[in-house]
Amino acid sequence: MIDFFSFAWLHDAVSWLLAPALAALLLGCALALLEGGIAVGERFYGLARLHAAGDLARVQAVARRRLERADLLARIPPMLGLMATIIPLGPGLAALGQGDPARLASAVTVAFDATVLGLVAGIGGMVIGKLRRRWYEETLEAMEGAA
């Protein structure tokens, strides 16, 4: 019963979150690349096609969906990066206390790599979101001006 209150189980449970967080970060980076490619196609082909169709409600619906995706991409990977930064630092600091600086160095490397992945995906999402917001505003203004 005393072991339950030592919270060692909590450390074990949180440690299991590192692998899924790192996998989600890699997925976030892949999604940022994919969204970047979609945004390029959208800029040079998709927006003109939507404008030519003349359906203002459809343009607004498409814009809302795509902006939400970019906003999620800008917010979630940095949070996952922070989570994947903090998780390995606990065992790394414990290893330092036991005189194992090599294990601390490994933990810090994982922590910094996770931070970088989260920031890369988040920056990609933020840039894509800002560009899309401007592009859709311009398209909607042009469509409303023509109506």
ABEGO torsion letter per residue (X at the ends): XAAAAAGAAAAAAAAAAAAAAAAAAAAAAAAAAAAAAAAAAAAAAAAAAAAAAGBAAAAAAAAAAAAAAAAAAAAAAAAAAAAAAAAAAAAAAAAAAAGBAAAAAAAAAAAAAAAAAAAAAAAAAAAAAAAAAAAAAAAAAAAAAAX
